Each structure stands twice: as C-alpha cells, then as structure tokens.
Amino acid sequence: MQVLGIVGHADTGKTTLVERLVSRRADTHRVATVKHCDHAPDVDTEGKDTARHRAAGAATTVATTDDGEWFATGESRTLAETLDELAPDFDYAFVEGCSGASVPKVVLGDRQAADPVVHRATDGERADVDAILEATDARDPYVTLESLVREVKRSPDEDRSGAIATFTGRVRARDGDDDPPTEFLEFERYDGVAQEKMAALRRDLEARDGVFDVRLHHKTGVVEAGEDIVFVVVLAGHRGQAFRAVEDGINRLKEEIPLFKKEVTVEDEFWAHER
C-alpha cells in the first residue's frame, strides 16, 4: 500500500488535495483515507471533510487523534496501527494531517513537517497531482506481514500449496538485562543494487522444487524498538519446503543485500559495519 500524508494549515486546502488524489486513483485502485487531528472534538466522521473523502471515491475513511482515538470504531488506535489494519486491503492511503508522522508527505503552505517530504505546494487546489502521485509511487510501499501473506495467497499455484511459512525480524530493546536499551535502528540501503539483489534472491527461492511464491521486504529509515524490520513469506507445497526456503531466505538476505544499520541506544550510537 502506498501511503501519503497531506499537511498544512487550516486554510491551505488539505481536503481539496485529498479529493483530487482520491479521484485520480479510485477508479482503478482501492483507496482509503485517514483524517488526523490533535484532539477528539476536531473530528467528526460524518462531518464535511470525511464526507468529501468518501464522495471522491474512498472506500473507507477513518479518523485518528494524537490521543489514540479512532473514530471509525471507537477503539484506541494510533496512526501506525490504523495503517497496519488498512495495508492488506488497500492500494493507497491518503492521510490528512499528522505532520509529525514518518510517512511520506506533501506540505502545503509554510507548515513545518517531519521528513520525508516528497512535494511542496502553496495550496491543495494548485498542487501538481501528477508529480505528487509519481513521487508517491516511487517510494517503498507500506508493508505488513499480513499484506504479504495476502499477496502469496493470490498465487495461481495457491490450490497446490499446503503451507505458508513466515519470518518476522524485530528491533529488540536489549540482548541482556545489563545492556543499555536500544531506542531505534536506522537502515540505509545501496539503492538500485539492493533492489536487484532482492529480486534475484526471490527468483532463486521460487525456482526451488515445491516453492510457488516468495515475498521479501526489509524496511529502511528509522525503526523503533519493538517494531518489525524484515519479513520473509513463502508459499509452498509442503511445510518442509516452506521452512527451508524461509530460513535460507532470511540468512541470504542478511548476507547478500547491501543494507547499512545504525543502532541508537540510550548511551551511544554507531554503525554496525564499523564495529
């Protein structure tokens, strides 16, 4: 799922830009929108903004706040948890608001926003939608384990598969009781080369007898303690074939894909390859 935030002050036309983006993609893709505000009273899922999202073609619209309120169901849910829920079922999610989130975003007017910023415009009416969508599609998708499992289940060989094996790598807070807690890891990759090697690894695994479909994904950027880093998903005829492919997949991914890891603890920070 491609995720894009739209941020700006109240008079910059954020909802107008969401409408334009949704209208451009809703005919051929599944689109969700998220309305984010700082405080609960500012959001009404039956109000004019979210109604405009739906009228433009969004199949689902939810609203979140910094306090964890999620107005679509009344459950407590953060933006990340909301996106995790949407990822398996949608191709795009446009987030109106949430300037401090780490998702790619368009900034309207002079609003301050956290990186990454993929486009800036004076207002939503004059923003270049083609350029925005091109920049969005060039970014890595928002991936969850469930979304990858859904993908392999759509394999044409799914009717011959008896196993789906998965591996999820996470950021551990510490190795031992006396270790300083890890705050986050930051990953950078050798662009182009990393994607080519990942694709080659996937082809090698899928060429094995009894392996029908494989998905590999490694996050880049900042990944905080407790969050997922890497996924390997294998659809195979039998469990032994699936287990072996998953184990080889994660081992080769760590050995062969040019990724660079910086670890930040409460006491220090360092690049792993320099230790």
ZIGI-V556350 format. One record per pair of residues at least 24 apart in sequence whose ideal C-beta (glycine too) atoms are under 10 Angstrom apart, sorted by the first residue. I is the first residue (numbers start at 1). J is the second residue. D is the distance in whole Angstrom. If there is no record, write none. Layout:
# ZIGI-V556350
i = {I;I}
j = {J;J}
d = {D;D}
This chain:
# ZIGI-V556350
i = {1;1;1;1;1;1;1;1;1;1;1;1;1;1;1;1;1;1;1;2;2;2;2;2;2;2;2;2;2;2;2;2;2;2;2;2;3;3;3;3;3;3;3;3;3;3;3;3;3;3;3;3;3;3;3;3;4;4;4;4;4;4;4;4;4;4;4;4;4;4;4;4;4;5;5;5;5;5;5;5;5;5;5;5;5;5;5;5;5;5;5;5;5;5;5;5;6;6;6;6;6;6;6;6;6;6;6;6;6;6;6;6;6;7;7;7;7;7;7;7;7;7;7;7;7;7;7;7;7;7;7;8;8;8;8;8;8;8;8;8;8;8;8;8;8;8;8;8;9;9;9;9;9;10;11;11;11;12;12;12;12;12;12;12;12;12;12;12;13;13;13;13;13;13;13;13;13;14;14;14;14;14;14;14;14;14;14;15;15;15;15;15;15;15;15;15;16;16;16;16;16;16;16;16;17;17;17;17;17;17;17;17;17;17;17;17;18;18;18;18;18;18;18;18;18;18;18;18;19;19;19;19;19;19;19;19;19;20;20;20;20;20;20;20;20;21;21;21;21;21;21;21;21;21;21;21;22;22;22;22;22;22;22;22;22;22;22;23;23;23;23;23;24;24;24;24;24;24;24;25;25;25;25;25;25;25;25;25;25;26;26;26;26;26;26;27;28;29;29;29;29;29;30;30;30;30;30;30;30;30;30;31;31;31;31;31;31;31;31;31;31;31;32;32;32;32;32;32;32;32;32;32;32;32;32;32;32;32;32;33;33;33;33;33;33;33;33;33;33;33;33;33;33;34;34;34;34;34;34;34;34;34;34;34;34;34;34;34;34;34;34;34;34;35;35;35;35;35;35;35;35;35;35;35;35;36;36;36;36;36;36;36;36;36;36;36;36;36;36;37;37;37;37;37;37;37;37;37;37;38;38;38;38;38;39;39;39;39;40;40;40;40;40;40;41;42;43;43;43;43;44;45;45;45;45;46;47;49;49;50;53;53;56;58;58;58;58;59;59;60;60;60;60;60;61;61;62;62;62;63;63;64;64;64;65;65;66;66;66;79;80;80;80;83;83;84;84;84;84;84;84;84;85;85;86;86;86;87;87;87;87;87;87;87;87;87;88;88;88;88;88;88;88;88;88;89;89;89;90;90;91;92;92;92;92;92;93;94;96;102;102;102;102;103;103;104;104;104;104;104;104;104;105;106;106;106;106;115;115;116;140;140;140;140;140;140;140;141;142;143;143;143;143;143;143;144;144;144;144;145;145;145;145;145;145;146;146;147;147;147;147;148;148;148;148;148;148;148;148;149;149;149;149;150;150;151;151;151;151;152;152;152;152;152;152;152;152;153;153;153;154;154;155;155;155;155;155;156;156;157;157;157;157;157;157;158;158;158;159;160;160;160;160;160;161;161;161;161;161;161;161;161;161;161;161;162;162;162;162;162;162;162;162;163;163;163;163;163;163;163;163;163;163;163;163;163;163;163;164;164;164;164;164;164;164;164;164;165;165;165;165;165;165;165;165;165;165;165;165;165;165;165;166;166;166;166;166;166;166;167;167;167;167;167;167;167;167;167;167;167;167;167;168;168;168;168;168;168;168;169;169;169;169;169;169;169;169;169;169;169;170;170;170;170;170;170;170;171;171;171;171;171;171;171;171;171;171;172;172;173;173;173;173;174;174;174;179;179;180;180;180;180;181;181;181;181;182;182;182;182;182;182;182;183;183;183;183;183;183;183;183;183;184;184;184;184;184;184;184;184;184;184;184;184;185;185;185;185;185;185;185;185;185;185;185;185;185;186;186;186;186;186;186;186;186;186;186;186;187;187;187;187;187;187;187;187;187;187;187;187;187;188;188;188;188;188;188;188;188;189;189;189;189;189;189;189;189;190;190;190;190;191;191;192;193;193;194;194;194;194;194;194;195;196;197;197;197;197;197;197;198;198;198;198;198;200;200;200;201;201;201;201;201;201;201;201;202;202;202;204;204;204;204;205;205;205;205;205;205;205;205;205;206;206;206;206;208;208;208;208;208;208;209;209;209;210;210;210;210;210;210;210;210;211;211;211;211;211;211;211;211;211;211;212;212;212;212;214;214;214;214;215;216;216;216;216;216;217;218;218;218;218;218;219;220;220;222;222;223;224;225;225;229;229;230;230;230}
j = {29;30;31;32;83;84;86;87;88;89;90;91;92;93;141;142;143;144;147;29;31;90;91;92;93;94;103;104;133;136;137;138;139;140;141;142;32;34;79;83;86;87;90;92;93;94;95;101;103;104;105;136;139;140;141;142;92;93;94;95;103;104;105;106;118;119;132;133;135;136;137;139;142;34;36;79;93;94;95;96;97;98;99;100;101;102;103;104;105;106;107;113;114;116;117;118;33;36;94;95;96;97;98;99;105;106;107;108;119;121;124;127;132;36;95;96;97;98;99;100;101;105;106;107;108;109;111;112;113;114;117;96;97;99;105;106;107;108;109;110;111;113;120;121;122;123;124;127;108;109;110;111;123;109;108;109;123;107;108;109;110;111;121;122;123;124;125;127;108;109;121;122;123;124;125;126;127;49;94;96;97;106;108;109;111;123;124;48;49;50;51;52;53;56;96;124;52;56;108;123;124;125;126;127;94;96;106;108;121;123;124;125;126;127;129;132;49;50;52;53;56;58;61;94;95;96;106;124;49;52;53;55;56;57;58;94;124;56;94;124;125;127;129;132;133;56;58;92;94;106;124;127;129;132;133;136;52;53;54;55;56;57;58;59;61;92;94;55;56;57;58;129;56;57;92;129;130;132;133;56;57;58;91;92;94;129;133;136;137;56;57;58;59;91;92;57;91;57;59;90;91;92;58;59;60;86;89;90;91;92;93;56;57;58;59;60;61;90;91;92;93;94;58;59;60;61;62;82;83;85;86;87;89;90;91;92;93;94;95;57;58;59;60;61;62;63;86;90;92;93;94;95;96;58;60;61;62;63;64;70;72;79;82;83;86;93;94;95;96;97;98;101;103;61;62;63;64;65;71;72;94;95;96;97;98;62;63;64;65;66;79;82;95;96;97;98;99;100;101;63;64;65;66;67;69;71;96;97;98;65;66;67;97;98;65;66;67;69;65;66;67;68;69;71;65;97;69;70;71;97;71;70;71;72;73;71;71;96;97;96;94;96;94;90;92;93;94;89;90;85;86;89;90;93;94;96;86;93;95;96;97;95;97;98;97;98;97;98;100;103;142;224;227;142;144;142;143;144;145;146;147;228;144;146;142;144;147;141;142;143;144;145;146;147;148;150;143;144;145;146;147;148;149;150;151;146;147;150;142;147;141;133;136;137;141;142;142;136;124;221;222;223;224;139;142;132;135;136;138;139;140;142;136;131;132;135;136;221;222;221;189;195;217;218;219;220;221;217;219;215;217;218;219;228;231;168;217;228;231;215;217;228;231;232;233;231;233;215;217;231;233;213;214;215;216;217;231;232;233;215;231;233;235;215;233;213;215;233;235;212;213;214;215;233;234;235;236;213;233;235;213;235;206;212;213;214;235;212;213;211;212;213;235;236;237;212;213;235;212;210;212;235;236;237;210;211;212;213;234;235;236;237;238;241;242;210;235;236;237;238;239;241;242;210;211;212;234;235;236;237;238;239;240;241;242;243;245;246;212;213;233;234;235;236;239;242;246;232;233;234;235;236;239;240;241;242;243;244;245;246;247;249;215;231;232;233;234;242;246;216;230;231;232;233;234;243;246;247;249;250;251;253;228;229;230;231;232;233;250;218;219;223;228;229;230;231;232;250;253;254;223;225;226;227;228;229;230;219;222;223;224;225;226;227;228;229;263;225;226;224;225;226;265;225;265;266;265;267;265;266;267;268;225;265;266;267;224;225;226;263;264;265;266;222;224;225;263;264;265;266;267;269;221;222;223;224;225;226;227;262;263;264;265;269;219;221;222;223;224;225;227;229;261;262;263;264;272;220;221;222;223;260;261;262;263;264;269;271;218;219;220;221;222;223;229;230;259;260;261;262;272;220;221;258;259;260;261;262;271;218;219;220;221;257;258;259;260;257;258;259;260;220;258;258;257;258;218;220;256;257;258;259;257;257;252;253;256;257;258;259;253;256;257;258;259;252;256;257;232;248;249;252;253;255;256;257;232;249;253;245;248;249;252;232;234;236;244;245;246;248;249;252;234;235;236;245;234;236;241;244;245;248;236;237;241;236;237;238;240;241;242;244;245;235;236;237;238;241;242;244;245;246;249;236;237;241;242;242;245;246;249;249;249;250;252;253;257;253;250;253;254;257;259;259;259;260;262;264;261;264;264;265;259;261;254;257;259}
d = {10;9;10;8;8;10;7;5;8;8;5;6;7;6;6;5;8;9;7;9;10;9;7;5;8;9;10;8;9;5;6;10;7;9;6;7;10;9;10;6;9;9;10;8;5;8;7;9;5;7;9;8;8;10;8;4;7;8;6;7;7;6;7;7;7;9;7;8;9;5;10;8;10;9;8;9;9;8;4;8;8;6;8;10;6;9;5;7;3;7;9;8;9;10;9;9;9;10;6;7;5;8;9;10;7;5;9;7;10;10;7;9;9;9;9;8;6;7;4;9;9;6;7;6;7;9;5;9;5;9;9;9;9;8;10;8;7;3;5;9;5;9;10;9;9;8;7;10;8;6;8;6;10;10;9;8;8;9;4;4;9;7;9;8;5;6;9;10;7;9;9;9;4;3;5;8;8;8;10;5;7;9;6;10;9;9;6;8;5;9;10;6;7;9;6;7;8;10;9;8;4;6;10;9;9;8;7;7;8;8;3;8;10;5;8;8;8;10;8;6;7;8;10;5;9;5;10;8;10;6;7;8;4;9;9;10;8;8;10;7;8;8;5;9;10;8;10;8;5;9;9;9;6;7;7;8;9;6;9;9;4;5;5;10;10;8;6;9;5;6;10;9;9;9;10;6;8;9;6;10;8;10;7;5;9;10;7;10;10;7;3;7;8;10;9;7;9;10;10;8;4;6;9;6;9;9;6;5;5;7;10;9;6;5;6;8;10;7;7;5;8;7;6;6;4;7;8;9;9;9;5;9;8;4;9;7;5;8;9;10;5;9;8;5;8;9;10;10;9;7;5;7;7;10;9;7;6;7;6;9;9;7;6;8;8;6;7;4;7;8;8;10;10;7;7;4;8;10;8;10;10;8;5;7;9;9;7;5;7;8;6;9;6;7;4;4;9;10;8;7;8;6;8;10;9;10;9;6;9;7;5;9;8;9;6;8;7;9;5;10;7;10;5;8;9;9;8;10;6;9;8;10;5;6;10;9;10;7;10;9;8;8;10;9;9;9;8;9;7;10;7;8;7;9;10;10;8;10;10;9;9;9;9;8;10;10;10;9;9;8;10;10;8;6;8;9;10;5;9;8;9;9;9;9;8;9;9;8;6;7;5;10;7;4;9;9;10;7;9;5;4;9;8;5;9;9;8;8;10;9;9;9;8;9;10;10;7;9;10;7;7;10;10;9;8;10;8;7;10;5;9;10;10;10;6;9;9;9;10;8;10;9;8;9;8;7;9;9;10;9;5;10;8;9;7;10;9;8;8;9;9;7;5;10;7;10;10;9;9;9;10;10;10;4;9;7;6;9;4;8;9;6;9;10;10;8;6;8;9;8;4;8;6;6;8;4;10;9;10;7;9;10;10;5;4;10;6;8;9;10;4;7;7;10;9;7;8;7;10;9;7;10;9;6;9;9;6;8;10;5;6;6;9;10;8;9;10;8;6;6;7;9;9;9;10;10;8;8;5;7;6;4;8;7;4;8;10;10;10;9;7;7;5;8;9;7;10;8;8;5;9;7;7;10;9;4;5;9;7;4;9;9;9;7;7;5;8;9;7;10;8;7;4;8;9;10;5;8;7;5;10;9;5;8;7;6;8;9;10;8;10;10;7;5;4;8;9;7;9;9;9;9;7;7;5;6;9;10;10;5;7;5;6;6;8;6;9;7;8;10;4;7;9;9;8;10;8;10;4;5;4;7;7;6;5;9;9;5;10;6;7;5;8;10;7;6;9;5;6;6;10;9;10;5;6;4;6;10;8;9;8;5;9;10;9;10;8;5;8;8;9;7;6;7;6;7;9;9;7;5;8;9;7;4;8;7;9;9;7;6;5;7;8;7;7;9;6;7;6;8;10;6;8;9;7;5;8;8;9;8;10;5;10;7;6;5;7;9;4;8;8;9;9;10;9;6;8;9;10;5;5;7;9;10;9;9;6;5;7;10;7;9;6;10;10;10;8;10;10;9;7;6;6;10;6;7;10;8;10;10;9;9;8;9;7;10;10;5;9;7;6;8;9;9;10;9;9;8;7;8;6;9;9;8;7;5;4;6;8;4;8;10;9;8;5;8;10;6;7;9;5;10;10;6;7;9;10;10;7;9;7;9;6;9;9;6;9;10;10;7;9;7;6;10;8;10;9;9;10;10;10;10;10;9;8;10;9}
